[in-house]
């Protein structure tokens, strides 16, 4: 008997040939159809966009860091520390010409001033001659404003506090020493060979004022030299920018500026001011 045979169909479907829309070239080397984009081209464009985004993100990060640094510098300069430049030798050898110092602006408030502190104060009494130097450029002014450059203007002075409100300061006793409230001072910070003062004086510091002197007494136009000015040589405490705390430059002079409290340890408190006598009544 004749048998009939039927061809079995394949259980696996053949994979379709890649079409032109897949972006692959045809077997004969013809380019893909219109509208199709090769995969390698898409990858290159994607990588280029990633690089652009990465560069933009880097610039944004750098800009953010610069802004934060400027804000922090401004806040530190405004509330904590400020840089100043020493232009003269009036505080030698404690401070030398061209020293850069940082001033603690938390003094005198909220911390009180002490005798012996080195302070920077605004020249509101006309102690300094009129400024004749070249104007400072806007860029340097900006750096000074945010605290990244020292203030080199002639608007501030730096001196040592000798007398606080109520103190009586006299020059000099029989041994040529300053006395504060009757207590003589041994001043180790004086410039070598300098006298405590060659100009005699006897003052009582008013309320809210200071009596200040330079360490190089022979080269310091301090309270003694300004007694003929309207402020009589006294410095208003409200004009004090702060207490000099650190020598920051040059590096070979880097260090803290300590207050010589031992010099003033024996100074008694000032005597209270005598009350004014009551006016004598007149008339019947």
C-alpha atoms as an extended CHARMM CRD file, in Angstrom:
* protein
*
       284  EXT
         1         1  UNK       CA              0.0000000000        0.0000000000        0.0000000000  PROA      1               0.0000000000
         2         2  UNK       CA              1.2820000000        3.2970000000       -0.9070000000  PROA      2               0.0000000000
         3         3  UNK       CA              1.9960000000        5.5780000000        1.9690000000  PROA      3               0.0000000000
         4         4  UNK       CA              1.5960000000        9.3300000000        1.7990000000  PROA      4               0.0000000000
         5         5  UNK       CA              4.0550000000       11.5270000000        3.6130000000  PROA      5               0.0000000000
         6         6  UNK       CA              3.3620000000       15.1220000000        4.8230000000  PROA      6               0.0000000000
         7         7  UNK       CA              6.2680000000       17.5420000000        5.3910000000  PROA      7               0.0000000000
         8         8  UNK       CA              6.3330000000       18.7690000000        8.9590000000  PROA      8               0.0000000000
         9         9  UNK       CA              6.5420000000       22.5270000000        9.4670000000  PROA      9               0.0000000000
        10        10  UNK       CA              9.4660000000       23.8990000000       11.4010000000  PROA      10              0.0000000000
        11        11  UNK       CA              8.7380000000       24.5000000000       15.0700000000  PROA      11              0.0000000000
        12        12  UNK       CA             10.9720000000       27.6000000000       15.1210000000  PROA      12              0.0000000000
        13        13  UNK       CA             10.0780000000       30.6930000000       13.1540000000  PROA      13              0.0000000000
        14        14  UNK       CA             12.8910000000       32.2340000000       11.2880000000  PROA      14              0.0000000000
        15        15  UNK       CA             14.0110000000       35.6130000000       12.6210000000  PROA      15              0.0000000000
        16        16  UNK       CA             13.0580000000       38.4110000000       10.2650000000  PROA      16              0.0000000000
        17        17  UNK       CA             15.8490000000       40.0990000000        8.4340000000  PROA      17              0.0000000000
        18        18  UNK       CA             16.7970000000       43.4800000000        9.7980000000  PROA      18              0.0000000000
        19        19  UNK       CA             14.9550000000       46.2670000000        8.0830000000  PROA      19              0.0000000000
        20        20  UNK       CA             16.3720000000       49.5420000000        6.9690000000  PROA      20              0.0000000000
        21        21  UNK       CA             14.5560000000       51.2950000000        9.7740000000  PROA      21              0.0000000000
        22        22  UNK       CA             16.8480000000       49.6250000000       12.3420000000  PROA      22              0.0000000000
        23        23  UNK       CA             19.6290000000       51.8770000000       11.2420000000  PROA      23              0.0000000000
        24        24  UNK       CA             21.9090000000       49.0840000000       10.0230000000  PROA      24              0.0000000000
        25        25  UNK       CA             23.2430000000       49.1810000000        6.4640000000  PROA      25              0.0000000000
        26        26  UNK       CA             21.9370000000       46.6500000000        3.9980000000  PROA      26              0.0000000000
        27        27  UNK       CA             23.9440000000       43.7110000000        2.7960000000  PROA      27              0.0000000000
        28        28  UNK       CA             24.8800000000       45.4870000000       -0.3830000000  PROA      28              0.0000000000
        29        29  UNK       CA             26.3850000000       48.4250000000        1.5340000000  PROA      29              0.0000000000
        30        30  UNK       CA             23.6210000000       50.9320000000        0.7940000000  PROA      30              0.0000000000
        31        31  UNK       CA             22.9630000000       53.4520000000        3.5730000000  PROA      31              0.0000000000
        32        32  UNK       CA             19.8410000000       53.2180000000        5.7340000000  PROA      32              0.0000000000
        33        33  UNK       CA             16.5880000000       54.6130000000        4.4810000000  PROA      33              0.0000000000
        34        34  UNK       CA             15.6660000000       58.2720000000        4.9180000000  PROA      34              0.0000000000
        35        35  UNK       CA             14.7600000000       59.2090000000        8.4720000000  PROA      35              0.0000000000
        36        36  UNK       CA             16.8710000000       56.4950000000       10.0180000000  PROA      36              0.0000000000
        37        37  UNK       CA             19.8280000000       57.4270000000       12.3210000000  PROA      37              0.0000000000
        38        38  UNK       CA             22.7760000000       55.0920000000       12.9020000000  PROA      38              0.0000000000
        39        39  UNK       CA             23.1390000000       53.8800000000       16.4980000000  PROA      39              0.0000000000
        40        40  UNK       CA             26.7790000000       55.0570000000       16.6660000000  PROA      40              0.0000000000
        41        41  UNK       CA             25.7170000000       58.5870000000       15.7100000000  PROA      41              0.0000000000
        42        42  UNK       CA             23.0830000000       58.5860000000       18.4420000000  PROA      42              0.0000000000
        43        43  UNK       CA             25.6700000000       57.4570000000       20.9860000000  PROA      43              0.0000000000
        44        44  UNK       CA             28.0720000000       60.2100000000       19.9660000000  PROA      44              0.0000000000
        45        45  UNK       CA             25.4100000000       62.8710000000       20.3190000000  PROA      45              0.0000000000
        46        46  UNK       CA             24.4200000000       61.4710000000       23.7080000000  PROA      46              0.0000000000
        47        47  UNK       CA             28.0340000000       61.5070000000       24.8920000000  PROA      47              0.0000000000
        48        48  UNK       CA             28.4310000000       65.0870000000       23.6950000000  PROA      48              0.0000000000
        49        49  UNK       CA             25.3540000000       66.1830000000       25.6070000000  PROA      49              0.0000000000
        50        50  UNK       CA             26.6600000000       64.4400000000       28.7270000000  PROA      50              0.0000000000
        51        51  UNK       CA             29.9510000000       66.2990000000       28.3930000000  PROA      51              0.0000000000
        52        52  UNK       CA             28.1360000000       69.6150000000       27.9690000000  PROA      52              0.0000000000
        53        53  UNK       CA             26.0000000000       68.9020000000       31.0190000000  PROA      53              0.0000000000
        54        54  UNK       CA             29.0980000000       67.8760000000       32.9930000000  PROA      54              0.0000000000
        55        55  UNK       CA             30.9670000000       71.0940000000       32.1140000000  PROA      55              0.0000000000
        56        56  UNK       CA             27.9320000000       73.2090000000       32.9560000000  PROA      56              0.0000000000
        57        57  UNK       CA             27.5270000000       71.4270000000       36.2870000000  PROA      57              0.0000000000
        58        58  UNK       CA             31.2340000000       72.0050000000       37.0200000000  PROA      58              0.0000000000
        59        59  UNK       CA             30.9190000000       75.7300000000       36.2970000000  PROA      59              0.0000000000
        60        60  UNK       CA             27.8150000000       75.9280000000       38.4680000000  PROA      60              0.0000000000
        61        61  UNK       CA             29.6000000000       74.1760000000       41.3340000000  PROA      61              0.0000000000
        62        62  UNK       CA             32.6140000000       76.5130000000       41.0800000000  PROA      62              0.0000000000
        63        63  UNK       CA             30.3250000000       79.5450000000       41.0270000000  PROA      63              0.0000000000
        64        64  UNK       CA             28.4640000000       78.2940000000       44.0950000000  PROA      64              0.0000000000
        65        65  UNK       CA             31.7270000000       77.7710000000       45.9970000000  PROA      65              0.0000000000
        66        66  UNK       CA             32.9320000000       81.2930000000       45.1080000000  PROA      66              0.0000000000
        67        67  UNK       CA             29.6450000000       82.8600000000       46.2250000000  PROA      67              0.0000000000
        68        68  UNK       CA             29.6670000000       80.9240000000       49.5120000000  PROA      68              0.0000000000
        69        69  UNK       CA             33.3020000000       81.9220000000       50.1300000000  PROA      69              0.0000000000
        70        70  UNK       CA             32.5060000000       85.6030000000       49.5210000000  PROA      70              0.0000000000
        71        71  UNK       CA             29.4700000000       85.4960000000       51.8000000000  PROA      71              0.0000000000
        72        72  UNK       CA             31.4300000000       83.7800000000       54.5800000000  PROA      72              0.0000000000
        73        73  UNK       CA             34.2950000000       86.2590000000       54.1960000000  PROA      73              0.0000000000
        74        74  UNK       CA             31.8640000000       89.1630000000       54.4140000000  PROA      74              0.0000000000
        75        75  UNK       CA             30.1660000000       87.7310000000       57.5130000000  PROA      75              0.0000000000
        76        76  UNK       CA             33.5110000000       87.0380000000       59.2020000000  PROA      76              0.0000000000
        77        77  UNK       CA             34.7520000000       90.5300000000       58.3350000000  PROA      77              0.0000000000
        78        78  UNK       CA             31.5120000000       92.1200000000       59.5480000000  PROA      78              0.0000000000
        79        79  UNK       CA             31.0240000000       90.2320000000       62.7980000000  PROA      79              0.0000000000
        80        80  UNK       CA             34.2610000000       88.4590000000       63.7860000000  PROA      80              0.0000000000
        81        81  UNK       CA             37.6080000000       89.4380000000       62.2760000000  PROA      81              0.0000000000
        82        82  UNK       CA             38.9060000000       92.1400000000       59.9710000000  PROA      82              0.0000000000
        83        83  UNK       CA             42.3250000000       92.5860000000       58.3680000000  PROA      83              0.0000000000
        84        84  UNK       CA             44.3950000000       95.7730000000       58.6980000000  PROA      84              0.0000000000
        85        85  UNK       CA             47.7500000000       97.0100000000       57.4220000000  PROA      85              0.0000000000
        86        86  UNK       CA             50.3620000000       98.7150000000       59.6330000000  PROA      86              0.0000000000
        87        87  UNK       CA             51.7170000000      101.7840000000       57.7860000000  PROA      87              0.0000000000
        88        88  UNK       CA             53.9720000000      103.3470000000       60.4540000000  PROA      88              0.0000000000
        89        89  UNK       CA             56.4180000000      102.5110000000       63.2180000000  PROA      89              0.0000000000
        90        90  UNK       CA             54.4030000000      103.9470000000       66.1040000000  PROA      90              0.0000000000
        91        91  UNK       CA             53.8260000000      100.4720000000       67.6010000000  PROA      91              0.0000000000
        92        92  UNK       CA             57.3410000000       99.0730000000       67.0930000000  PROA      92              0.0000000000
        93        93  UNK       CA             58.5870000000       96.5670000000       68.0490000000  PROA      93              0.0000000000
        94        94  UNK       CA             55.2580000000       94.9270000000       68.8400000000  PROA      94              0.0000000000
        95        95  UNK       CA             53.9780000000       95.7470000000       65.3450000000  PROA      95              0.0000000000
        96        96  UNK       CA             56.3220000000       96.4580000000       62.4430000000  PROA      96              0.0000000000
        97        97  UNK       CA             55.7430000000       98.4850000000       59.2830000000  PROA      97              0.0000000000
        98        98  UNK       CA             53.8930000000       96.4190000000       56.6360000000  PROA      98              0.0000000000
        99        99  UNK       CA             52.5650000000       93.9000000000       59.1710000000  PROA      99              0.0000000000
       100       100  UNK       CA             49.0960000000       92.5560000000       58.4030000000  PROA      100             0.0000000000
       101       101  UNK       CA             46.9670000000       91.9950000000       61.4730000000  PROA      101             0.0000000000
       102       102  UNK       CA             43.5580000000       90.5130000000       62.2110000000  PROA      102             0.0000000000
       103       103  UNK       CA             41.3260000000       92.4320000000       64.5820000000  PROA      103             0.0000000000
       104       104  UNK       CA             38.7810000000       90.7170000000       66.8220000000  PROA      104             0.0000000000
       105       105  UNK       CA             35.5900000000       92.7160000000       66.3330000000  PROA      105             0.0000000000
       106       106  UNK       CA             33.8650000000       91.1360000000       69.3390000000  PROA      106             0.0000000000
       107       107  UNK       CA             35.8440000000       93.6360000000       71.4430000000  PROA      107             0.0000000000
       108       108  UNK       CA             34.7530000000       95.9680000000       72.9820000000  PROA      108             0.0000000000
       109       109  UNK       CA             31.3370000000       94.3400000000       72.6820000000  PROA      109             0.0000000000
       110       110  UNK       CA             30.3380000000       91.8080000000       73.8600000000  PROA      110             0.0000000000
       111       111  UNK       CA             33.7630000000       91.5340000000       75.5420000000  PROA      111             0.0000000000
       112       112  UNK       CA             35.1530000000       94.4150000000       77.5710000000  PROA      112             0.0000000000
       113       113  UNK       CA             38.3920000000       96.1990000000       76.8160000000  PROA      113             0.0000000000
       114       114  UNK       CA             41.3150000000       95.8530000000       79.1950000000  PROA      114             0.0000000000
       115       115  UNK       CA             44.3020000000       98.0460000000       79.9260000000  PROA      115             0.0000000000
       116       116  UNK       CA             47.1190000000       96.8830000000       77.6870000000  PROA      116             0.0000000000
       117       117  UNK       CA             44.9130000000       95.8320000000       74.7680000000  PROA      117             0.0000000000
       118       118  UNK       CA             46.0580000000       96.8780000000       71.2920000000  PROA      118             0.0000000000
       119       119  UNK       CA             43.0690000000       98.4350000000       69.5440000000  PROA      119             0.0000000000
       120       120  UNK       CA             42.2590000000       99.7000000000       66.0680000000  PROA      120             0.0000000000
       121       121  UNK       CA             39.9550000000      102.7250000000       65.9770000000  PROA      121             0.0000000000
       122       122  UNK       CA             38.4810000000      105.0990000000       63.4320000000  PROA      122             0.0000000000
       123       123  UNK       CA             40.0940000000      108.5260000000       63.1520000000  PROA      123             0.0000000000
       124       124  UNK       CA             37.0730000000      110.6970000000       63.9100000000  PROA      124             0.0000000000
       125       125  UNK       CA             39.0990000000      113.3600000000       65.7480000000  PROA      125             0.0000000000
       126       126  UNK       CA             41.4210000000      114.3240000000       62.8890000000  PROA      126             0.0000000000
       127       127  UNK       CA             44.6250000000      112.8630000000       64.3240000000  PROA      127             0.0000000000
       128       128  UNK       CA             45.8810000000      111.9090000000       60.8600000000  PROA      128             0.0000000000
       129       129  UNK       CA             46.6880000000      114.3210000000       58.0150000000  PROA      129             0.0000000000
       130       130  UNK       CA             44.3660000000      114.4240000000       55.0430000000  PROA      130             0.0000000000
       131       131  UNK       CA             44.7360000000      111.4800000000       52.7440000000  PROA      131             0.0000000000
       132       132  UNK       CA             46.7290000000      112.3750000000       49.6190000000  PROA      132             0.0000000000
       133       133  UNK       CA             47.5150000000      108.9350000000       48.1880000000  PROA      133             0.0000000000
       134       134  UNK       CA             46.1820000000      107.5260000000       44.9520000000  PROA      134             0.0000000000
       135       135  UNK       CA             42.6030000000      106.2220000000       45.1220000000  PROA      135             0.0000000000
       136       136  UNK       CA             42.1260000000      102.5160000000       45.6140000000  PROA      136             0.0000000000
       137       137  UNK       CA             40.7000000000      100.6300000000       42.6200000000  PROA      137             0.0000000000
       138       138  UNK       CA             37.2120000000       99.1710000000       42.7110000000  PROA      138             0.0000000000
       139       139  UNK       CA             38.4850000000       95.5900000000       42.7240000000  PROA      139             0.0000000000
       140       140  UNK       CA             40.6780000000       96.1460000000       45.7840000000  PROA      140             0.0000000000
       141       141  UNK       CA             37.8760000000       98.0770000000       47.4650000000  PROA      141             0.0000000000
       142       142  UNK       CA             35.6460000000       95.0310000000       46.9180000000  PROA      142             0.0000000000
       143       143  UNK       CA             38.2600000000       92.7080000000       48.4270000000  PROA      143             0.0000000000
       144       144  UNK       CA             38.6250000000       95.0230000000       51.4400000000  PROA      144             0.0000000000
       145       145  UNK       CA             34.8360000000       95.1860000000       51.7700000000  PROA      145             0.0000000000
       146       146  UNK       CA             34.4450000000       91.4090000000       51.9820000000  PROA      146             0.0000000000
       147       147  UNK       CA             37.5360000000       91.0680000000       54.1810000000  PROA      147             0.0000000000
       148       148  UNK       CA             39.8490000000       89.3140000000       51.7010000000  PROA      148             0.0000000000
       149       149  UNK       CA             42.3730000000       92.2000000000       51.6640000000  PROA      149             0.0000000000
       150       150  UNK       CA             43.6950000000       94.3560000000       54.5220000000  PROA      150             0.0000000000
       151       151  UNK       CA             42.4870000000       97.9170000000       54.9250000000  PROA      151             0.0000000000
       152       152  UNK       CA             45.4760000000      100.0920000000       53.9650000000  PROA      152             0.0000000000
       153       153  UNK       CA             43.6120000000      103.3880000000       54.1110000000  PROA      153             0.0000000000
       154       154  UNK       CA             44.5310000000      106.2310000000       56.4320000000  PROA      154             0.0000000000
       155       155  UNK       CA             41.1740000000      106.0880000000       58.1920000000  PROA      155             0.0000000000
       156       156  UNK       CA             42.2390000000      104.0080000000       61.1980000000  PROA      156             0.0000000000
       157       157  UNK       CA             44.8980000000      104.0560000000       63.8950000000  PROA      157             0.0000000000
       158       158  UNK       CA             46.3460000000      101.3390000000       66.1070000000  PROA      158             0.0000000000
       159       159  UNK       CA             47.4890000000      102.0500000000       69.6980000000  PROA      159             0.0000000000
       160       160  UNK       CA             47.6750000000      100.4290000000       73.1230000000  PROA      160             0.0000000000
       161       161  UNK       CA             45.0330000000      101.1540000000       75.7800000000  PROA      161             0.0000000000
       162       162  UNK       CA             46.6630000000      102.7280000000       78.8470000000  PROA      162             0.0000000000
       163       163  UNK       CA             43.6990000000      104.3250000000       80.5970000000  PROA      163             0.0000000000
       164       164  UNK       CA             40.0650000000      103.2010000000       80.8620000000  PROA      164             0.0000000000
       165       165  UNK       CA             37.1090000000      105.4130000000       81.8160000000  PROA      165             0.0000000000
       166       166  UNK       CA             37.6950000000      106.9680000000       85.2420000000  PROA      166             0.0000000000
       167       167  UNK       CA             41.4470000000      106.2140000000       85.3040000000  PROA      167             0.0000000000
       168       168  UNK       CA             43.9230000000      108.9340000000       86.2220000000  PROA      168             0.0000000000
       169       169  UNK       CA             47.0480000000      108.6330000000       84.0590000000  PROA      169             0.0000000000
       170       170  UNK       CA             50.1230000000      110.6800000000       84.9670000000  PROA      170             0.0000000000
       171       171  UNK       CA             53.5620000000      111.0910000000       83.4860000000  PROA      171             0.0000000000
       172       172  UNK       CA             55.7670000000      110.7510000000       85.1980000000  PROA      172             0.0000000000
       173       173  UNK       CA             56.7990000000      109.7180000000       88.7040000000  PROA      173             0.0000000000
       174       174  UNK       CA             60.2430000000      110.3560000000       90.2110000000  PROA      174             0.0000000000
       175       175  UNK       CA             61.6260000000      107.3400000000       88.3190000000  PROA      175             0.0000000000
       176       176  UNK       CA             60.2180000000      108.4260000000       84.9770000000  PROA      176             0.0000000000
       177       177  UNK       CA             57.3830000000      105.8460000000       84.8960000000  PROA      177             0.0000000000
       178       178  UNK       CA             53.7410000000      106.2460000000       83.9450000000  PROA      178             0.0000000000
       179       179  UNK       CA             51.2740000000      105.8130000000       86.7790000000  PROA      179             0.0000000000
       180       180  UNK       CA             47.6500000000      104.7170000000       86.5120000000  PROA      180             0.0000000000
       181       181  UNK       CA             45.5360000000      105.4650000000       89.5820000000  PROA      181             0.0000000000
       182       182  UNK       CA             48.7920000000      105.9540000000       91.4860000000  PROA      182             0.0000000000
       183       183  UNK       CA             50.3220000000      102.5850000000       90.4580000000  PROA      183             0.0000000000
       184       184  UNK       CA             53.6090000000      102.8560000000       88.4880000000  PROA      184             0.0000000000
       185       185  UNK       CA             53.9150000000      100.7360000000       85.3360000000  PROA      185             0.0000000000
       186       186  UNK       CA             56.8550000000       98.6420000000       84.1970000000  PROA      186             0.0000000000
       187       187  UNK       CA             56.2820000000       98.4400000000       80.4370000000  PROA      187             0.0000000000
       188       188  UNK       CA             58.2990000000       95.6720000000       78.7290000000  PROA      188             0.0000000000
       189       189  UNK       CA             56.6400000000       96.2980000000       75.3440000000  PROA      189             0.0000000000
       190       190  UNK       CA             58.2640000000       99.7400000000       74.8850000000  PROA      190             0.0000000000
       191       191  UNK       CA             60.6120000000      100.2410000000       71.9510000000  PROA      191             0.0000000000
       192       192  UNK       CA             64.1940000000       99.6750000000       73.1510000000  PROA      192             0.0000000000
       193       193  UNK       CA             65.6380000000      102.9300000000       74.4880000000  PROA      193             0.0000000000
       194       194  UNK       CA             62.2960000000      104.8000000000       74.4100000000  PROA      194             0.0000000000
       195       195  UNK       CA             61.1450000000      106.6620000000       77.5240000000  PROA      195             0.0000000000
       196       196  UNK       CA             57.6160000000      106.0940000000       78.8160000000  PROA      196             0.0000000000
       197       197  UNK       CA             56.9620000000      109.6890000000       77.7500000000  PROA      197             0.0000000000
       198       198  UNK       CA             59.0160000000      112.7900000000       77.1500000000  PROA      198             0.0000000000
       199       199  UNK       CA             55.8550000000      114.8860000000       77.4070000000  PROA      199             0.0000000000
       200       200  UNK       CA             54.4310000000      115.3430000000       80.9320000000  PROA      200             0.0000000000
       201       201  UNK       CA             50.6600000000      115.0590000000       81.3860000000  PROA      201             0.0000000000
       202       202  UNK       CA             48.0460000000      114.4510000000       84.0480000000  PROA      202             0.0000000000
       203       203  UNK       CA             44.6200000000      113.3660000000       82.7980000000  PROA      203             0.0000000000
       204       204  UNK       CA             41.4610000000      111.7020000000       84.0550000000  PROA      204             0.0000000000
       205       205  UNK       CA             39.7780000000      109.5940000000       81.3560000000  PROA      205             0.0000000000
       206       206  UNK       CA             36.1220000000      110.6280000000       80.8670000000  PROA      206             0.0000000000
       207       207  UNK       CA             33.2500000000      108.1560000000       80.7280000000  PROA      207             0.0000000000
       208       208  UNK       CA             33.0420000000      106.3620000000       77.3770000000  PROA      208             0.0000000000
       209       209  UNK       CA             36.6220000000      107.3110000000       76.4360000000  PROA      209             0.0000000000
       210       210  UNK       CA             40.1190000000      105.7780000000       76.3370000000  PROA      210             0.0000000000
       211       211  UNK       CA             43.6620000000      107.0830000000       76.7500000000  PROA      211             0.0000000000
       212       212  UNK       CA             45.8940000000      105.3590000000       74.1840000000  PROA      212             0.0000000000
       213       213  UNK       CA             49.6320000000      105.4110000000       73.4660000000  PROA      213             0.0000000000
       214       214  UNK       CA             51.9950000000      103.8170000000       70.9670000000  PROA      214             0.0000000000
       215       215  UNK       CA             54.7510000000      101.4190000000       72.0610000000  PROA      215             0.0000000000
       216       216  UNK       CA             57.3600000000      103.4750000000       70.2000000000  PROA      216             0.0000000000
       217       217  UNK       CA             56.7120000000      106.5250000000       72.3630000000  PROA      217             0.0000000000
       218       218  UNK       CA             59.2680000000      108.7190000000       70.5730000000  PROA      218             0.0000000000
       219       219  UNK       CA             57.5350000000      108.1260000000       67.2130000000  PROA      219             0.0000000000
       220       220  UNK       CA             53.8550000000      107.9730000000       68.1400000000  PROA      220             0.0000000000
       221       221  UNK       CA             51.3810000000      110.8230000000       67.7140000000  PROA      221             0.0000000000
       222       222  UNK       CA             48.9690000000      109.3510000000       70.2460000000  PROA      222             0.0000000000
       223       223  UNK       CA             46.7070000000      110.7780000000       72.9540000000  PROA      223             0.0000000000
       224       224  UNK       CA             49.5440000000      112.9560000000       74.2830000000  PROA      224             0.0000000000
       225       225  UNK       CA             50.0400000000      114.7450000000       70.9590000000  PROA      225             0.0000000000
       226       226  UNK       CA             46.3290000000      115.4290000000       70.3780000000  PROA      226             0.0000000000
       227       227  UNK       CA             45.3010000000      117.1130000000       73.6030000000  PROA      227             0.0000000000
       228       228  UNK       CA             44.6750000000      120.3460000000       71.7380000000  PROA      228             0.0000000000
       229       229  UNK       CA             42.1340000000      118.6760000000       69.4120000000  PROA      229             0.0000000000
       230       230  UNK       CA             38.3890000000      118.8260000000       70.1720000000  PROA      230             0.0000000000
       231       231  UNK       CA             38.5060000000      115.3630000000       71.7930000000  PROA      231             0.0000000000
       232       232  UNK       CA             41.3860000000      116.4400000000       74.0960000000  PROA      232             0.0000000000
       233       233  UNK       CA             43.3690000000      113.3610000000       73.0690000000  PROA      233             0.0000000000
       234       234  UNK       CA             40.7960000000      110.8240000000       74.2270000000  PROA      234             0.0000000000
       235       235  UNK       CA             39.3610000000      108.0980000000       71.9640000000  PROA      235             0.0000000000
       236       236  UNK       CA             35.6470000000      107.3620000000       71.9420000000  PROA      236             0.0000000000
       237       237  UNK       CA             35.0230000000      103.6880000000       72.7360000000  PROA      237             0.0000000000
       238       238  UNK       CA             32.3440000000      103.6690000000       70.0200000000  PROA      238             0.0000000000
       239       239  UNK       CA             35.1000000000      104.3850000000       67.4660000000  PROA      239             0.0000000000
       240       240  UNK       CA             37.0060000000      101.2280000000       68.3670000000  PROA      240             0.0000000000
       241       241  UNK       CA             36.8300000000       98.6430000000       65.5670000000  PROA      241             0.0000000000
       242       242  UNK       CA             38.2460000000       95.8640000000       67.7420000000  PROA      242             0.0000000000
       243       243  UNK       CA             41.2350000000       94.3660000000       69.4750000000  PROA      243             0.0000000000
       244       244  UNK       CA             44.3100000000       93.3100000000       67.4830000000  PROA      244             0.0000000000
       245       245  UNK       CA             44.5420000000       89.5440000000       67.9290000000  PROA      245             0.0000000000
       246       246  UNK       CA             46.9140000000       88.0570000000       65.3300000000  PROA      246             0.0000000000
       247       247  UNK       CA             49.8520000000       89.0470000000       63.1510000000  PROA      247             0.0000000000
       248       248  UNK       CA             49.0150000000       87.2070000000       59.9220000000  PROA      248             0.0000000000
       249       249  UNK       CA             51.7880000000       88.4700000000       57.6180000000  PROA      249             0.0000000000
       250       250  UNK       CA             54.7100000000       88.1830000000       57.0340000000  PROA      250             0.0000000000
       251       251  UNK       CA             54.8970000000       84.5120000000       57.9150000000  PROA      251             0.0000000000
       252       252  UNK       CA             58.0880000000       84.8900000000       59.9260000000  PROA      252             0.0000000000
       253       253  UNK       CA             56.1400000000       87.1370000000       62.3310000000  PROA      253             0.0000000000
       254       254  UNK       CA             53.0010000000       85.0110000000       62.4700000000  PROA      254             0.0000000000
       255       255  UNK       CA             51.6330000000       84.8550000000       66.0040000000  PROA      255             0.0000000000
       256       256  UNK       CA             49.0660000000       85.9800000000       68.5660000000  PROA      256             0.0000000000
       257       257  UNK       CA             49.0640000000       89.3870000000       70.2560000000  PROA      257             0.0000000000
       258       258  UNK       CA             48.6030000000       88.7820000000       73.9650000000  PROA      258             0.0000000000
       259       259  UNK       CA             47.4870000000       91.4570000000       76.4050000000  PROA      259             0.0000000000
       260       260  UNK       CA             50.2310000000       92.0820000000       79.0360000000  PROA      260             0.0000000000
       261       261  UNK       CA             47.8360000000       91.8400000000       81.9600000000  PROA      261             0.0000000000
       262       262  UNK       CA             50.7070000000       91.4530000000       84.4480000000  PROA      262             0.0000000000
       263       263  UNK       CA             51.7570000000       95.0620000000       83.7200000000  PROA      263             0.0000000000
       264       264  UNK       CA             48.4200000000       96.3240000000       85.0000000000  PROA      264             0.0000000000
       265       265  UNK       CA             47.6430000000       93.7380000000       87.6840000000  PROA      265             0.0000000000
       266       266  UNK       CA             48.4640000000       96.1430000000       90.5110000000  PROA      266             0.0000000000
       267       267  UNK       CA             46.3990000000       99.0440000000       89.1650000000  PROA      267             0.0000000000
       268       268  UNK       CA             43.5310000000       99.7920000000       91.5700000000  PROA      268             0.0000000000
       269       269  UNK       CA             40.0600000000      100.6970000000       90.4340000000  PROA      269             0.0000000000
       270       270  UNK       CA             39.5730000000      104.4000000000       89.7870000000  PROA      270             0.0000000000
       271       271  UNK       CA             38.2130000000      106.4680000000       92.5940000000  PROA      271             0.0000000000
       272       272  UNK       CA             34.5730000000      107.4020000000       92.1190000000  PROA      272             0.0000000000
       273       273  UNK       CA             34.0470000000      110.9190000000       90.9190000000  PROA      273             0.0000000000
       274       274  UNK       CA             33.2100000000      113.3210000000       93.6940000000  PROA      274             0.0000000000
       275       275  UNK       CA             29.5970000000      114.4230000000       93.4700000000  PROA      275             0.0000000000
       276       276  UNK       CA             29.0930000000      118.0560000000       92.6210000000  PROA      276             0.0000000000
       277       277  UNK       CA             28.0780000000      120.0960000000       95.6540000000  PROA      277             0.0000000000
       278       278  UNK       CA             24.4410000000      121.0140000000       95.7970000000  PROA      278             0.0000000000
       279       279  UNK       CA             23.8290000000      124.6370000000       94.8100000000  PROA      279             0.0000000000
       280       280  UNK       CA             23.4020000000      126.9870000000       97.7370000000  PROA      280             0.0000000000
       281       281  UNK       CA             19.8840000000      128.3940000000       97.7240000000  PROA      281             0.0000000000
       282       282  UNK       CA             19.7190000000      132.1500000000       97.2800000000  PROA      282             0.0000000000
       283       283  UNK       CA             17.0530000000      134.6760000000       98.0320000000  PROA      283             0.0000000000
       284       284  UNK       CA             14.8970000000      135.2450000000      101.0560000000  PROA      284             0.0000000000
